[in-house]
């Protein structure tokens, strides 16, 4: 089948899933390969047959939605964001927590894929920041809708390609060689991984820091974006930080945020 046929199918199907076609332009090849495998597994000859299958098998839409997940995850992806977290954001959040006599800094990695982001945060905090704030611990909850990716995250094993942006000192401190790759060391594995679809469920509690990068604001349709991001915002403490992708913008209508001074793609929730 030609690219134009796949494109036409995605342009018609994605809005029915609450997803946005523009976010898929550059990654449509990946989704189409998955979809082609799905058609073969169902014994369907072409997309017209798959459209008829969708019309008569409502549960297939969930399968299609799962095929549209695009995980791109590695340690210290967009290093400037992590530099800003280390230099500006985490010290401010930890200082505020200490001033309120809180002993825990609560973080949520939303759309954590195979776990590189929350583990990188755990390593960064423990190695470089906790010595400055010895009475404050970092609690990390990480969620994703893909159970297979979460299984990889819980295993905590990665190839060298996932680590190429991680500073060497943090790699040495946080990971150990294992079976030709790398394994997150036990002291940094206190991440609570949970299976959740952001459109349906979110972890309970209030958070000082939420990372929601290259998930909602890239792949979801505008009404879904606003609804999900508002519920995420409601879980942020006043003065808390929201991190999005470096090419993403907060949706129109999401009030109460200002850019974090000196930091790219990080927004601060207004204090009460």
C-alpha positions in Angstrom: 0.0 0.0 0.0 1.1 3.5 -0.8 2.1 6.1 1.8 -0.9 8.2 0.7 -3.3 5.4 1.7 -1.8 5.0 5.2 -1.8 8.7 5.6 -5.5 9.0 4.7 -6.3 6.2 7.1 -4.5 7.9 10.0 -6.0 11.3 9.2 -9.5 9.8 9.5 -8.8 7.4 12.5 -6.6 9.4 14.8 -9.3 12.1 15.7 -11.7 9.2 16.7 -9.0 8.2 19.2 -8.6 11.8 20.5 -5.2 12.0 18.8 -3.8 14.6 16.5 -2.5 13.9 13.0 0.1 16.7 12.9 2.0 15.0 15.7 2.3 11.8 13.6 3.7 13.3 10.4 7.3 12.5 11.1 6.6 9.2 12.9 3.8 7.8 10.7 6.2 5.2 9.2 6.6 3.5 12.6 2.8 3.5 13.2 2.1 2.2 9.7 4.6 -0.7 10.1 2.8 -1.7 13.3 -0.5 -1.4 11.6 0.6 -3.6 8.7 1.6 -6.3 11.1 -1.8 -6.0 12.8 -3.5 -6.4 9.4 -1.5 -9.5 8.7 -2.3 -11.0 12.1 -6.0 -10.5 11.5 -5.7 -11.9 8.0 -7.0 -8.7 6.4 -5.9 -7.8 2.9 -6.0 -4.0 3.0 -7.1 -0.9 4.9 -10.6 -1.1 3.5 -11.0 -4.5 5.1 -9.5 -3.1 8.4 -12.1 -0.2 8.3 -14.9 -2.8 8.0 -13.3 -4.7 10.9 -13.2 -1.6 13.1 -16.9 -1.0 12.3 -17.9 -4.4 13.5 -15.4 -5.0 16.3 -15.5 -2.1 18.8 -12.7 -3.5 20.9 -10.3 -3.2 17.9 -10.1 0.6 18.5 -8.2 -0.1 21.7 -5.7 -2.2 19.7 -5.4 0.6 17.2 -4.9 3.2 20.0 -2.0 1.0 21.4 -0.4 0.9 18.0 -0.3 4.7 18.0 2.0 5.1 21.1 5.4 6.5 20.1 7.9 6.0 22.9 11.2 7.9 22.4 13.1 7.6 25.7 16.7 7.9 26.8 18.7 9.1 29.8 19.0 12.9 29.8 17.0 13.5 26.7 17.3 17.2 26.0 20.1 17.7 28.4 19.4 21.4 28.8 16.2 20.5 30.6 18.0 18.4 33.1 20.7 21.1 33.6 17.9 23.5 34.4 16.4 21.0 36.8 19.7 20.6 38.6 20.7 24.3 38.7 17.4 26.1 39.1 14.2 24.1 39.6 15.0 21.3 42.0 16.9 23.5 44.4 14.0 26.0 44.5 11.5 23.2 45.0 13.6 21.5 47.7 14.1 24.8 49.5 10.4 25.5 49.5 9.7 22.0 50.8 12.2 22.5 53.6 10.7 25.9 54.5 7.3 24.2 54.9 8.9 21.5 57.1 8.2 18.8 54.4 10.6 15.9 54.1 9.6 14.7 50.7 9.7 16.2 47.3 7.1 14.6 45.1 7.7 14.0 41.4 5.6 12.4 38.7 7.0 11.2 35.3 3.9 11.1 33.1 4.4 8.9 30.0 7.6 7.5 31.3 8.0 4.9 28.5 10.9 2.5 29.5 11.9 4.4 32.5 15.0 6.4 31.5 13.5 9.7 32.6 12.5 8.8 36.2 15.7 6.9 36.8 17.8 9.8 35.5 15.9 12.1 37.9 16.6 9.7 40.8 20.3 9.5 40.0 20.6 13.3 39.5 18.9 14.0 42.8 20.7 11.5 44.9 24.2 12.2 43.6 24.2 16.0 43.1 21.3 17.5 45.1 20.5 15.5 48.1 23.8 16.3 49.8 22.6 19.9 49.7 19.2 19.0 51.1 19.9 16.0 53.4 16.5 16.1 55.1 14.5 16.0 51.9 13.9 12.8 50.0 12.7 12.5 46.4 9.6 10.3 45.8 9.0 9.4 42.1 5.9 8.0 40.6 6.1 7.1 36.9 3.2 6.1 34.7 2.7 4.8 31.2 -0.1 3.1 29.2 2.2 0.5 27.7 2.7 -2.6 29.9 5.6 -3.9 27.8 7.5 -0.6 28.3 6.8 -0.6 32.0 8.2 -4.2 32.3 11.4 -2.9 30.7 11.4 0.0 33.1 11.0 -2.2 36.2 13.9 -4.4 34.9 16.1 -1.3 34.8 18.4 -2.6 32.0 19.5 -0.5 29.1 21.9 -0.5 26.1 24.7 2.0 25.7 22.7 4.0 23.1 20.2 4.9 25.9 23.0 6.4 28.0 24.9 8.5 25.4 23.6 11.8 26.8 23.9 11.0 30.5 26.9 12.7 32.1 29.7 10.2 32.7 29.9 10.8 36.5 26.2 10.1 36.8 26.5 7.0 34.7 29.3 5.6 36.8 27.4 6.4 40.0 23.9 5.2 38.8 24.5 2.2 36.6 26.6 -0.9 36.6 27.6 -3.2 33.7 25.3 -6.2 33.3 25.0 -8.8 30.5 26.6 -6.6 27.8 24.5 -3.5 28.8 23.8 -1.5 31.9 21.7 -1.9 34.9 20.4 0.8 37.3 22.0 0.3 40.6 19.7 -0.7 43.5 19.9 2.6 45.5 18.3 4.4 42.5 15.5 2.0 41.8 12.9 3.4 44.2 10.6 4.5 41.5 6.9 3.5 41.7 5.9 2.4 38.1 2.2 2.3 37.4 0.1 1.3 34.4 -2.2 4.3 33.6 -3.6 6.0 30.6 -3.5 9.7 31.2 -6.9 10.1 29.5 -8.5 7.8 32.0 -6.5 7.9 35.3 -3.7 9.7 37.2 -1.9 9.0 40.4 -3.4 10.5 43.5 -1.7 13.2 45.6 0.0 16.5 45.0 3.3 16.9 43.2 6.1 19.4 43.3 7.3 18.4 39.9 5.6 16.9 36.9 7.4 15.9 33.7 5.0 15.4 30.8 7.2 15.6 27.7 6.3 14.6 24.1 3.1 12.8 25.0 0.0 14.8 25.5 1.0 18.0 23.8 2.3 16.3 20.7 0.0 13.4 20.0 -3.4 14.3 21.5 -6.1 16.4 19.9 -6.6 19.9 21.3 -9.7 19.2 23.4 -8.0 16.2 24.9 -4.8 18.2 25.5 -6.6 20.8 27.5 -8.6 18.3 29.6 -5.6 16.2 30.4 -3.3 19.1 31.1 -5.8 20.7 33.4 -6.1 17.6 35.4 -2.3 17.4 35.6 -2.2 21.0 36.7 -4.6 20.3 39.4 -2.1 17.8 40.9 0.7 20.4 41.0 1.3 22.2 44.3 1.3 26.0 44.1 4.8 27.0 43.0 5.4 23.6 41.5 7.1 22.9 38.1 5.6 21.4 35.0 8.1 20.2 32.3 7.0 19.7 28.7 8.8 18.9 25.5 11.2 21.6 24.2 9.1 22.0 21.0 5.7 22.0 22.9 3.6 24.8 24.2 0.9 24.8 26.9 -2.6 24.6 25.5 -4.6 27.8 25.1 -7.0 28.0 28.1 -4.6 26.4 30.6 -4.2 29.3 33.1 -2.0 29.8 36.1 1.4 29.1 34.7 4.4 31.2 33.9 7.7 30.3 32.2 10.4 29.3 34.8 13.0 32.1 34.5 16.1 30.8 32.8 14.7 27.4 31.9 13.4 26.2 28.6 10.2 24.1 28.5 9.6 24.4 32.2 6.6 26.3 33.7 5.8 27.3 37.2 2.4 27.1 38.7 1.3 30.3 40.3 1.4 30.4 44.1 -1.9 30.8 45.9 
